[in-house]
Amino acid sequence: MDLLATLLIVLVAASHLYFLVLEMFLWDKPLGRKTFGLSAEDAATTKVLAANQGLYNGFLAAGLVWGLLAGNIEVKVFFLACVIVAGLYGGFSVNRRIWFVQALPAAIGLIVLHL
């Protein structure tokens, strides 16, 4: 189970690094606009907000990697819980798909971590 938990945490961390790239660097590019369903005008207007959001996703990824490298279960639990809360909030406030993309993998990782 330790290997599975580690793989799930790596998956969650990698997805948050991808979110960082999408939100900080690709928001107003074709891939970013397509991913988030944005017009060029909306992407330009919200670019700074998205970059800030991407930075926070990077902090989540960094925390998960820190937990893995340190082998510290409390750090892993804390950052997985942060991802779950962020995913739940995003699912309620933006798009329910976020529950499945962000919150669910972190929740599964948290459960497996405790098995």
SVG drawing of the C-alpha trace seen along z (x, -y; Angstrom):
<svg xmlns="http://www.w3.org/2000/svg" viewBox="-21 -42 34 44">
<polyline fill="none" stroke="black" stroke-width="0.4" points="0.0,0.0 2.9,-2.3 3.9,-2.2 0.3,-2.8 0.0,-5.8 3.3,-7.2 2.2,-6.8 -1.1,-8.5 0.7,-11.4 3.0,-11.7 0.0,-11.8 -1.7,-14.5 1.6,-16.5 2.2,-16.2 -1.3,-17.3 -0.8,-20.4 2.4,-21.2 0.4,-20.8 -2.2,-23.2 0.6,-25.6 1.9,-25.6 -1.6,-25.9 -2.6,-28.8 0.7,-30.7 2.1,-30.3 -0.6,-29.0 -3.8,-30.7 -4.1,-33.0 -2.5,-30.6 -4.7,-28.2 -4.2,-25.2 -5.1,-27.2 -8.1,-28.9 -9.4,-25.6 -8.9,-23.8 -10.8,-26.5 -13.2,-27.5 -12.1,-31.1 -12.3,-33.7 -9.2,-35.6 -10.7,-38.7 -11.6,-36.8 -8.2,-35.1 -6.5,-38.5 -8.7,-40.0 -8.2,-37.2 -4.5,-36.4 -3.1,-37.8 -5.7,-36.1 -5.0,-32.8 -1.2,-33.2 -1.9,-33.7 -4.0,-30.6 -1.3,-28.7 1.2,-29.7 -0.9,-28.3 -1.2,-25.0 2.5,-25.0 2.7,-25.4 0.4,-22.4 2.7,-20.3 5.8,-21.5 4.2,-20.5 3.3,-17.0 6.9,-16.5 8.3,-17.7 6.1,-15.1 7.4,-12.4 11.0,-13.4 10.9,-13.8 8.9,-10.6 6.6,-12.6 3.1,-11.3 1.8,-14.5 3.0,-16.7 1.5,-14.3 -1.9,-14.3 -1.9,-18.1 -1.2,-18.8 -3.6,-16.1 -6.2,-17.7 -5.5,-21.1 -5.9,-19.7 -9.2,-18.1 -10.5,-21.4 -9.4,-23.3 -11.0,-20.7 -14.3,-20.7 -14.4,-24.5 -13.6,-24.6 -16.2,-22.0 -18.9,-24.0 -17.9,-27.4 -16.5,-26.8 -17.2,-23.4 -18.2,-20.0 -15.5,-18.4 -12.9,-19.8 -14.2,-17.3 -13.1,-14.4 -9.9,-16.0 -8.6,-17.5 -10.5,-16.4 -11.1,-12.7 -7.5,-11.7 -6.3,-13.4 -9.1,-11.8 -8.1,-8.3 -4.5,-9.1 -5.4,-10.1 -7.4,-6.9 -4.7,-4.6 -2.1,-6.4 -4.0,-5.3 -4.4,-1.6"/>
</svg>
